Structures are given as structure tokens and as C-alpha cells.
Amino acid sequence: MMTESQGLEHFINNIKIERDSLSQQINYLPPGVIRWWRQFKNGKEYLVFSQIINNNDSRFITKNKQLLSQLAAKHFLEHQMENIDNYIAALEIAQKESLRITSEAVLKELPPEIADICHANDAGIIYRKEDGLLNEEQEWRRHDYIKSDSFSQFLTHRTSTGEFVRSKSEVIIYEVLLKYDLAFRYECQKYIDGYPVHPDFTIYRKDGKIFYWEHCGLMNQQDYIDRYHWKLNKFEKEGIVPWDNLILTYDDPFGNIDVNIIESEIQNKLLIY
């Protein structure tokens, strides 16, 4: 399964591919850069264009429509590449910093003597999993995440914690997850193949395994079914599958949900490990 850091790296690589494509397009365009200024003559204003090569050689190209168009395109592509370079730099900084926030990453930065004390201290900063004190889960609960902003007008159903979700069925699932004190996120953004995907629920099981939960409530609408199949295909490429780490539930044909099924999924997959 791809980690969040690996997903970000994959996203960065896709952007770099786009940048290389722009670079190749620029290589096919004429040399030099385009410059322009306004000129007044006989009381009228004119826009004048020139081509400058190596900051020395320049010539007017106002009437050369083809060259003018090519250099204008080059100017646009070069500025687009500059923005992409800045974006990549920011993402690479974010990726580097994301590797520093885990407990293990912090321990590696500490002197060995201090790190050993933290590991050995049951009541200290790092709790041992064998004692049932999952500090990693607490960190995961507190960590901010990017939520879906698609079709936000449909986030109309409010849960007991004040979270707005898209359906009454999702309210039920949300509340049952709370009942069992499971750490979870609603519509947490995850990148797969460079695309942002938003599972309905992302759940941190107490042994550290991540589960994903999709609830399907509009299976009588073809566009919904198409989006559902697209998401499942993306999940499968990432190793998110029903026989391992994906929970799938459905409304019945009349839009009803059975809370006993929800509880059964939780008891059999999220409480047993």
C-alpha cells in the first residue's frame, strides 16, 4: 500500500512530467524572447513587438503574425514552467517536512541516550504498542487533513460532533464509529495515480492498519454508479480491496440502511485483529 508520503512523491513526479512536456514544446519554438511597448504616433496609440536574442540582437516583429504568435506562446509556457517550478519546490519542502513529524522520525533526530529513555518509558512520550497504549493513534487523531470540497452544497446532514456529511446513512456510520471510539476521518483526501480521491471514511484500526469505508446510497443513478466504479478502480490500483482493507455498504433500493450491518462490519473488521 502506498503511504501518504509516497503518494505525494508520485504526485510530484507527475507534475515534473508535465514540466518536461512544456520544456519540449519550448524547444520547438523560435529563439529569443518577446518584448513589447506602446508607441504614440499622429495622436494614435500603437502596440509594438520585438524579438530579442541574447540581449543584443533585436528586430521588430509586429507585422510577422506567425513569429509573434510563436514567441507569445513561448512567453506563456516559460511563465507556466516558472510557476510549476515554484509549486514543485513547495511540495518537495512539504514532503521533506512530512517525514519529520512521526514519532520514529523525531526519535532518530535525538541523541541515542534520550531516544532509548523515551522508548523504555511506559509513561513517557512514546508508548509501547504491546502495552496497549497507542500513541500513534492519538497523533493520527490530532493530525489535520485535507477534506473534499467537491459538491459542498450537499453537505447538509449534521453529526453529533458538528461535522456535516452528505447523507443520513453517513450520519449513522459516523455515529457508530464514534460509539466504538474508532479514530477516523471523513472524506480525507488521498492521491492515487496523481488524482485526488476522497474515501467516505478513512479509519485507523488500533493495531495501526488503515481501513477505508465506502457507503453507496444512489445505486439507481447511472452517473453515481460510474463515479463509484471509477473510485473502486483507483482503490484497487492502490491495494485498497474488499478482502483486505476496504469496507463496502449499501442502501437498499428504497434508500434505507440497516444499522445492524454497520455494527457487524465494525465488529468483524475493525475490532478484531
HELIX and SHEET records of a PDB file:
HELIX    1   1 GLU A    4  ASN A   27  1                                  24    
HELIX    2   2 LYS A   65  SER A   98  1                                  34    
HELIX    3   3 SER A  103  GLU A  109  1                                   7    
HELIX    4   4 PRO A  112  ALA A  120  1                                   9    
HELIX    5   5 LYS A  129  ASP A  131  5                                   3    
HELIX    6   6 ASN A  135  ARG A  142  1                                   8    
HELIX    7   7 SER A  152  PHE A  154  5                                   3    
HELIX    8   8 LYS A  168  LYS A  179  1                                  12    
HELIX    9   9 GLN A  222  LYS A  237  1                                  16    
HELIX   10  10 VAL A  259  GLU A  265  1                                   7    
HELIX   11  11 ILE A  266  LEU A  270  3                                   5    
SHEET    1   A 3 VAL A  33  LYS A  41  0                                        
SHEET    2   A 3 LYS A  44  ILE A  53 -1                                        
SHEET    3   A 3 ASP A  57  PHE A  60 -1                                        
SHEET    1   B 2 HIS A 157  ARG A 158  0                                        
SHEET    2   B 2 PHE A 164  VAL A 165 -1                                        
SHEET    1   C 4 ALA A 183  TYR A 186  0                                        
SHEET    2   C 4 PHE A 201  TYR A 204 -1                                        
SHEET    3   C 4 ILE A 210  CYS A 216 -1                                        
SHEET    4   C 4 LEU A 246  TYR A 250  1                                        
SHEET    1   D 2 LYS A 190  ILE A 192  0                                        
SHEET    2   D 2 TYR A 195  VAL A 197 -1                                        
END                                                                             
